Amino acid sequence: MRNIQNALEKQGRATVRVTTVVSWAALANSLPPWVASVATFAPEARDAMVQVLCLLEAHASQLMTKVIRTSFDMMVDSFYWAMEKEGHGNVTVVVAATGWPSAGNGDLTNAVLAQAYNKGFVQHISSSGTPKRPNVLMDGLLFAMFNENLKPDGVEQNFGLFVGKYRL
């Protein structure tokens, strides 16, 4: 990441920000019972995470992570708590990918549920923060633009907002 940032700066593109997507597994306290305030980085990830956070903070970049809606606030706040404990509370979190499949798992996956989830996600990040940062709106990305018929059968094929020329 540092090499990419340095190369961008040498090319006069210092305003381009470098970031990375960090797995939920980077946190030590990621299993129930979930209490965001006790979150820390896993010992095996801590040194790397501190280096990443130093770079992100120095360049006003954001940390990206994937979340699921049912525990959205808790997952995002867990990263905020862990970052604060390492002295990097100024780094913001961006939801790198979230969504709901429109098919692939019976009644739990259909277009109505996918639409409700996606609309709820957009409404949530654009109207309120998390309990840890209640007045801070977030950026987030929905996964994915189109269904992917080359993936194995099941839910993984069906996260698209569009199916061919048809909208979900």
C-alpha positions as CSV (number, residue, x, y, z in Angstrom):
1,M,0.0,0.0,0.0
2,R,2.8,2.4,0.9
3,N,4.5,1.7,-2.5
4,I,1.3,2.4,-4.4
5,Q,0.7,5.6,-2.4
6,N,4.3,6.7,-3.1
7,A,4.0,5.9,-6.8
8,L,0.8,8.0,-7.0
9,E,2.5,10.9,-5.3
10,K,5.5,10.7,-7.7
11,Q,3.0,10.9,-10.6
12,G,1.3,14.0,-9.1
13,R,-1.7,12.0,-8.0
14,A,-1.5,12.5,-4.3
15,T,-5.3,13.1,-4.1
16,V,-5.9,9.5,-5.1
17,R,-6.3,7.5,-1.9
18,V,-5.1,4.0,-1.4
19,T,-7.1,1.7,0.9
20,T,-7.8,-2.0,1.4
21,V,-10.7,-4.2,2.4
22,V,-10.2,-5.8,5.9
23,S,-11.9,-9.0,6.9
24,W,-14.0,-9.2,10.0
25,A,-11.5,-11.9,11.1
26,A,-8.9,-9.2,11.8
27,L,-10.8,-8.6,15.1
28,A,-10.0,-10.7,18.1
29,N,-13.5,-10.5,19.6
30,S,-15.6,-11.4,16.5
31,L,-17.8,-14.2,17.9
32,P,-20.9,-14.0,20.0
33,P,-21.6,-12.5,22.4
34,W,-20.8,-9.4,20.3
35,V,-20.0,-6.4,22.3
36,A,-18.4,-3.8,20.0
37,S,-16.6,-1.9,22.8
38,V,-14.4,-4.9,23.7
39,A,-13.2,-5.3,20.2
40,T,-9.4,-5.4,19.6
41,F,-7.4,-6.6,16.7
42,A,-6.4,-10.2,16.7
43,P,-2.8,-10.7,17.9
44,E,-1.8,-12.1,14.5
45,A,-3.3,-9.2,12.7
46,R,-2.4,-6.3,15.1
47,D,1.0,-5.3,13.7
48,A,-0.2,-5.3,10.1
49,M,-3.4,-3.4,11.0
50,V,-1.5,-0.7,12.9
51,Q,0.8,-0.2,9.8
52,V,-2.3,0.0,7.5
53,L,-4.0,2.4,9.9
54,C,-1.0,4.7,10.1
55,L,-0.9,4.9,6.3
56,L,-4.7,5.4,6.0
57,E,-4.7,8.1,8.7
58,A,-1.7,9.9,7.1
59,H,-3.5,10.2,3.8
60,A,-7.0,10.7,5.1
61,S,-8.0,7.4,3.6
62,Q,-10.8,5.1,4.8
63,L,-10.7,1.5,6.0
64,M,-13.1,-0.8,4.1
65,T,-14.8,-3.9,5.4
66,K,-17.7,-6.2,4.4
67,V,-20.7,-6.4,6.7
68,I,-24.0,-8.1,7.0
69,R,-27.1,-6.0,7.8
70,T,-28.3,-8.0,10.8
71,S,-25.2,-6.9,12.8
72,F,-24.2,-3.9,10.7
73,D,-23.7,-1.3,13.5
74,M,-22.0,-3.8,15.8
75,M,-19.5,-4.8,13.1
76,V,-18.7,-1.2,12.1
77,D,-18.4,-0.1,15.7
78,S,-16.1,-3.0,16.5
79,F,-13.7,-1.7,14.0
80,Y,-14.0,1.9,15.4
81,W,-13.3,0.6,18.9
82,A,-10.3,-1.5,17.9
83,M,-8.9,1.4,15.8
84,E,-9.3,3.8,18.8
85,K,-7.5,1.4,21.1
86,E,-4.5,1.6,18.7
87,G,-4.6,5.4,18.5
88,H,-6.2,5.6,15.1
89,G,-9.7,6.8,15.9
90,N,-9.7,9.3,13.1
91,V,-9.9,6.7,10.3
92,T,-13.4,6.2,9.0
93,V,-14.9,2.9,8.0
94,V,-16.6,2.3,4.6
95,V,-18.8,-0.7,3.9
96,A,-17.0,-2.3,0.9
97,A,-19.7,-4.8,0.1
98,T,-23.0,-5.8,1.3
99,G,-26.2,-7.2,-0.2
100,W,-28.9,-9.8,-0.2
101,P,-29.3,-12.6,-2.8
102,S,-32.4,-12.7,-4.8
103,A,-32.4,-16.5,-5.2
104,G,-30.5,-19.6,-4.3
105,N,-31.8,-20.4,-0.8
106,G,-35.5,-21.0,-1.0
107,D,-37.9,-18.6,0.7
108,L,-35.0,-16.8,2.4
109,T,-33.8,-15.4,-0.9
110,N,-36.1,-13.6,-3.3
111,A,-36.3,-10.3,-5.2
112,V,-38.6,-8.7,-2.6
113,L,-36.2,-9.4,0.3
114,A,-33.2,-8.3,-1.7
115,Q,-34.9,-5.0,-2.6
116,A,-35.9,-4.5,1.0
117,Y,-32.4,-5.2,2.3
118,N,-30.7,-2.9,-0.3
119,K,-33.1,-0.1,0.2
120,G,-32.7,-0.4,4.0
121,F,-29.0,-0.4,3.7
122,V,-28.9,2.8,1.6
123,Q,-31.4,4.5,4.0
124,H,-29.4,3.5,7.0
125,I,-26.0,4.8,5.8
126,S,-27.5,8.0,4.4
127,S,-29.6,8.9,7.4
128,S,-27.9,7.8,10.6
129,G,-24.5,6.7,11.9
130,T,-23.8,3.9,14.3
131,P,-24.2,3.9,18.1
132,K,-20.5,4.7,18.4
133,R,-20.6,7.5,15.9
134,P,-24.3,8.5,15.8
135,N,-23.9,11.7,13.8
136,V,-21.4,10.4,11.2
137,L,-22.9,9.3,7.9
138,M,-21.1,6.5,6.1
139,D,-20.2,5.5,2.6
140,G,-21.1,2.0,1.4
141,L,-21.1,-0.2,-1.7
142,L,-23.8,-2.7,-2.7
143,F,-22.6,-6.0,-4.0
144,A,-23.1,-6.5,-7.0
145,M,-24.3,-4.8,-10.1
146,F,-25.3,-8.0,-12.0
147,N,-26.0,-11.6,-11.1
148,E,-23.0,-13.8,-11.9
149,N,-24.0,-17.0,-13.8
150,L,-20.5,-18.3,-13.9
151,K,-20.3,-18.7,-10.1
152,P,-21.4,-22.0,-8.5
153,D,-25.1,-22.6,-8.2
154,G,-26.7,-21.0,-5.1
155,V,-26.8,-17.7,-3.4
156,E,-23.4,-16.5,-4.7
157,Q,-24.8,-16.2,-8.3
158,N,-27.7,-14.0,-7.1
159,F,-26.4,-10.8,-5.5
160,G,-26.9,-8.6,-8.5
161,L,-29.1,-5.6,-8.6
162,F,-29.8,-6.4,-12.2
163,V,-30.5,-9.7,-14.0
164,G,-29.4,-9.1,-17.6
165,K,-31.6,-6.3,-18.8
166,Y,-34.2,-6.7,-16.0
167,R,-34.0,-4.8,-12.7
168,L,-34.7,-6.6,-9.4
